[in-house]
Amino acid sequence: MFDFDDMIDEWGIPLEIKLKSGNDSGHYEAGEWVPDEGVPLKVKEPLLPPGTNASPGTYYVGNRGGEVEAWDMDWYSKQPNIPDNTVVNDIERNISFKVAKKSDYQPYAGITIYNLEAVTTNGQAV
């Protein structure tokens, strides 16, 4: 197994993970689903633009069957099993993302790479 701990610690930035922010428990208020807020998880892990040739903005990946997926950032994390649609906040830049997809490398390298879509940029909805 390749150990990524040192690299994650070296390149990490402060993130706040709102674990109960997506498809998990919640309730309806005035006909709108409101997720129950839990205690946020605070970590220091890297966010990187996806791919080596990525420019600022959304990076597109062609997929089988003609489908195209889009995401804005990759989060390299020691945290396993973070659900899709979980909100991840970049505290320093005040940007929020949500988990769109994940690639689990826990058995091989002790990390999961989460593909993130921007939700807000500097407090403004995207």
LUMMIVEX-727928 format. One record per residue (C-alpha): x, y, z; residue number from 1; chain; residue in one letter. Coordinates in Angstrom, 3 decimals, padded with zeros to 6 digits, m for minus. Layout:
residues N
(tinu (X Y Z) NUM A a) ...
***
This chain:
residues 126
(tinu (000.000 000.000 000.000) 1 A m) (tinu (001.280 003.467 m000.895) 2 A f) (tinu (001.005 005.910 002.018) 3 A d) (tinu (m000.331 009.336 000.986) 4 A f) (tinu (m000.584 010.707 004.560) 5 A d) (tinu (002.502 012.926 004.347) 6 A d) (tinu (001.477 014.444 001.008) 7 A m) (tinu (m002.081 015.097 002.190) 8 A i) (tinu (m000.769 016.736 005.356) 9 A d) (tinu (001.766 018.850 003.421) 10 A e) (tinu (m000.614 020.102 000.721) 11 A w) (tinu (m003.796 020.297 002.796) 12 A g) (tinu (m005.889 023.424 003.240) 13 A i) (tinu (m008.556 023.996 005.909) 14 A p) (tinu (m011.857 022.411 004.890) 15 A l) (tinu (m015.169 022.096 006.690) 16 A e) (tinu (m017.272 019.070 005.772) 17 A i) (tinu (m020.991 019.297 006.470) 18 A k) (tinu (m021.688 015.595 006.787) 19 A l) (tinu (m025.448 015.984 007.054) 20 A k) (tinu (m025.904 018.210 004.028) 21 A s) (tinu (m027.011 016.010 001.186) 22 A g) (tinu (m029.023 012.799 000.888) 23 A n) (tinu (m029.096 011.991 004.591) 24 A d) (tinu (m031.555 012.896 007.355) 25 A s) (tinu (m033.629 016.032 007.239) 26 A g) (tinu (m037.137 017.393 007.200) 27 A h) (tinu (m039.518 019.431 005.036) 28 A y) (tinu (m040.144 023.129 005.677) 29 A e) (tinu (m042.825 024.782 003.555) 30 A a) (tinu (m042.564 021.940 001.059) 31 A g) (tinu (m038.766 022.195 000.701) 32 A e) (tinu (m036.312 019.514 001.937) 33 A w) (tinu (m033.973 020.915 004.597) 34 A v) (tinu (m031.116 018.624 005.685) 35 A p) (tinu (m030.484 018.298 009.409) 36 A d) (tinu (m027.251 020.045 010.374) 37 A e) (tinu (m024.720 017.957 012.199) 38 A g) (tinu (m021.418 019.002 013.724) 39 A v) (tinu (m019.098 019.861 010.805) 40 A p) (tinu (m015.923 017.842 010.370) 41 A l) (tinu (m012.825 020.056 010.084) 42 A k) (tinu (m009.883 018.640 008.155) 43 A v) (tinu (m006.761 019.882 006.410) 44 A k) (tinu (m006.699 018.110 003.034) 45 A e) (tinu (m005.876 019.157 m000.543) 46 A p) (tinu (m008.252 020.486 m003.173) 47 A l) (tinu (m006.737 020.374 m006.654) 48 A l) (tinu (m008.026 021.236 m010.114) 49 A p) (tinu (m008.898 017.979 m011.881) 50 A p) (tinu (m006.431 016.621 m014.438) 51 A g) (tinu (m003.047 017.996 m015.324) 52 A t) (tinu (m004.216 020.237 m018.167) 53 A n) (tinu (m007.099 021.820 m016.293) 54 A a) (tinu (m007.636 025.545 m016.494) 55 A s) (tinu (m009.731 027.539 m014.032) 56 A p) (tinu (m013.399 026.676 m014.274) 57 A g) (tinu (m015.132 023.416 m014.896) 58 A t) (tinu (m013.212 020.426 m016.200) 59 A y) (tinu (m015.200 018.066 m018.451) 60 A y) (tinu (m014.663 014.353 m018.828) 61 A v) (tinu (m016.233 012.290 m021.597) 62 A g) (tinu (m017.875 009.124 m020.388) 63 A n) (tinu (m019.269 005.936 m021.876) 64 A r) (tinu (m022.564 006.215 m023.726) 65 A g) (tinu (m021.977 009.820 m024.757) 66 A g) (tinu (m022.596 011.168 m021.255) 67 A e) (tinu (m020.460 014.063 m020.084) 68 A v) (tinu (m019.655 014.676 m016.439) 69 A e) (tinu (m018.439 017.989 m015.059) 70 A a) (tinu (m016.726 018.954 m011.850) 71 A w) (tinu (m014.644 021.843 m010.583) 72 A d) (tinu (m012.216 020.416 m008.040) 73 A m) (tinu (m010.790 017.126 m006.769) 74 A d) (tinu (m010.569 016.573 m003.023) 75 A w) (tinu (m007.902 014.074 m001.932) 76 A y) (tinu (m009.104 012.803 001.409) 77 A s) (tinu (m008.305 010.293 004.130) 78 A k) (tinu (m012.062 010.342 004.930) 79 A q) (tinu (m013.846 007.255 003.544) 80 A p) (tinu (m017.520 006.995 002.574) 81 A n) (tinu (m018.498 010.668 002.347) 82 A i) (tinu (m021.977 010.628 000.723) 83 A p) (tinu (m022.751 012.305 m002.601) 84 A d) (tinu (m024.101 015.875 m002.287) 85 A n) (tinu (m022.212 016.468 000.964) 86 A t) (tinu (m021.113 020.114 001.186) 87 A v) (tinu (m017.366 020.788 001.405) 88 A v) (tinu (m016.323 024.357 002.318) 89 A n) (tinu (m012.925 025.797 001.413) 90 A d) (tinu (m012.599 028.008 004.489) 91 A i) (tinu (m009.763 030.229 003.219) 92 A e) (tinu (m011.439 031.144 m000.084) 93 A r) (tinu (m015.047 030.970 001.131) 94 A n) (tinu (m016.072 028.603 m001.662) 95 A i) (tinu (m018.546 025.747 m001.218) 96 A s) (tinu (m018.594 022.544 m003.236) 97 A f) (tinu (m020.712 019.417 m003.177) 98 A k) (tinu (m019.527 015.857 m003.701) 99 A v) (tinu (m020.520 014.733 m007.205) 100 A a) (tinu (m018.609 011.473 m007.544) 101 A k) (tinu (m015.897 009.510 m005.791) 102 A k) (tinu (m013.092 007.063 m006.533) 103 A s) (tinu (m012.237 004.837 m003.582) 104 A d) (tinu (m008.532 004.018 m003.267) 105 A y) (tinu (m008.705 003.234 000.467) 106 A q) (tinu (m007.507 m000.397 000.093) 107 A p) (tinu (m004.478 000.630 m001.996) 108 A y) (tinu (m003.444 004.081 m000.820) 109 A a) (tinu (m005.650 005.024 002.141) 110 A g) (tinu (m007.374 007.842 000.239) 111 A i) (tinu (m010.598 008.601 m001.588) 112 A t) (tinu (m010.663 011.133 m004.419) 113 A i) (tinu (m013.920 013.075 m004.414) 114 A y) (tinu (m014.949 015.025 m007.523) 115 A n) (tinu (m016.576 018.275 m006.415) 116 A l) (tinu (m018.980 020.679 m008.108) 117 A e) (tinu (m018.955 024.346 m007.073) 118 A a) (tinu (m022.023 025.450 m005.134) 119 A v) (tinu (m020.949 029.003 m004.199) 120 A t) (tinu (m018.010 031.219 m005.026) 121 A t) (tinu (m017.097 033.809 m002.394) 122 A n) (tinu (m020.586 033.611 m000.952) 123 A g) (tinu (m022.327 033.891 m004.347) 124 A q) (tinu (m024.374 031.012 m005.765) 125 A a) (tinu (m022.925 029.415 m008.904) 126 A v) 
***
